[in-house]
Amino acid sequence: MEAARPRRPALAGLVLAVLGGALFALVRARGRVMTVAVSGDSMLPVLRPGDWLVVRVGGRVAPGDVVVARHPGRPELLIVKRAARRAGVGWWLESDNQGARGRRDSWDFGAVPDALVVGRAAARYWPLRRAGRLGTDTRGALGWHAAVTLGRPAHRSEQ
């Protein structure tokens, strides 16, 4: 009788290989990417705490896109918001959940200059059951909000 051999979960390995290949293809075809991890309730209902995003650094921004930008008053802090509209030489960035505790957006600090917009969020890659491309929301004033700082395995968000 042959002893049973321990097996790696095949699905997890396949998913990691596919995600790695997709990320490599995105980097090669589109340029630089970064990742951010969402925390706080101000992204609800579209993004939830624990969601991880792939962000295309320097990606072209359009109204309704989810973007990562440097906070105008705290440049070491990255924020995730929805680009509501062009405002002079920058973007008016808003939160979807305006009632979230600790929410900060362009209503608090004004338009964010183009130089502080890092890139456009392209996809959610974790948790796997919610993974997929992030579409553009053209509802206008509604937007996303989260703040993100460096962390592991992705940039970690804070309120």
N, C-alpha and C positions, 0 to 999 in steps of 0.2 A: 504494500500500500504506500502510495506516494504522499508525502506531507504537503499540506496546503501551503501555498506561497502567499505572503501578504501582497495585496494589490493596492496600487495607488488609485484613488478615484479617477476614472477615465474622463468623466465629464469635466471635473475641475481642471485637469491638465489640458483638455481640449479648449476650454474657455480661455484659459491663460494664454495658450498659444495663439488663438484667434485674436484676442485683445492686443497681445504683443505685436503681432503682424500688422494689425490695423493701425496701431500707434506708429510703428515704423513707417508704414506707407504714408500716413498723414504727415509725419515729419519730413520725409523725403519729397513728397509732392507739394506740400504747402509751406514748408518752413518750420520755424521753431514752435514747440508747444510746451505748456506747463500744466500741472494739475493742481486743483484746489479741492479741499474738503469743506463741506458746508456745515455750519453749526448755527443754532439759533432758529427761532420761529418766524423771523421776518421774511423768509423766502416762501412760506406756505401760501397756497397749497401746492405749487408746482415743484419746488425744491424743498427737501426735508433735511433736518440735521442728520448727518451721516452720509449724505449723497456726496460722491466724488465726481468732479467734472474735469474734462479735457478742455483746455483753453488754447486757442490759436493765437499766439503772440503776434501782435501787429496786424491781425486780421481786419479786413474792411468791416466797418460797423454801419448798420442801417437801423432806422427806428424800429423798435420792437425786439431787437437783439438783446441777449443777456451778455453783459460785458464785465470784465475785471478791470478795475481802475485803482490808482493810488488815491487815498483819501486826501483832499486838498489841504486839510489842516494837520494831517499826520502822515507824511509821505512814506513812512515805514509800514503803514497799514494798507493792505489791499482790501477793496470792497467789491462785492458782486451785486450788480444792479441791472435793471432793464434800461436801455437807451430809449428814452421817451421821444426826444426830438433834438435837432440841432439848435444850439443857442449861441449865436455869435461864433467864437472860435473854439467852441467846446460842445459838450453834450449835457442835456438835462437828464439826470439819472434818477429814477424813482423806484420805490419799493412796491411789490404786489400787496403786501400786508402792511398797510399804513398804521394799523393798530398795534403792531408788535412792539413789545417793550424794548427800548434801546435802539429803535429804528432811527437811522440817520440817512438822509439822501439830499438831493438838490434843494428840497424845501428848507433844509437846514443850512447848507453851505453854498448854494448857488450852482451854476453850471460848472462842470469839470472840464478844464482845458484839454484839448486833444493830446497834448504831451503827457498827460497823466493817465490816459486810457491805454491799458496794457494790451488788451486783446478781447476777442469774442469767444464766449463759451460755445463749444461745438457739440459736446455730447456728455451724457452722464454715463460713467462706466462702473459705478458701484452704488448701491447693491445690484447684483446681477439681474434680479427680477424686475428692476426698474431701469436697466441700462438701455441707452438708445440716444438717438440724435435729439438735440434741443432745437425746436422750431422757433420761428419768429412770431411773437405775439404783437399784433397790431392794434391792441386796445387803446393805444395812446398813452394816457397818463398812468396807467397801472404799470408797475415795474417790480423788479426783484431787488432784494437787499441781503447782503451778508458781508461781513468783514472777514478777511482772511490774512493770516500771518504764516510764516514759514513753519512747516511741521513735517511729520513723517507718517505715511508714505507720500502724502500730498501736502500742499499748503493747507494749513488748518484755519478755519474761520472762527471769528469771535464776534459777538454782538456789538 
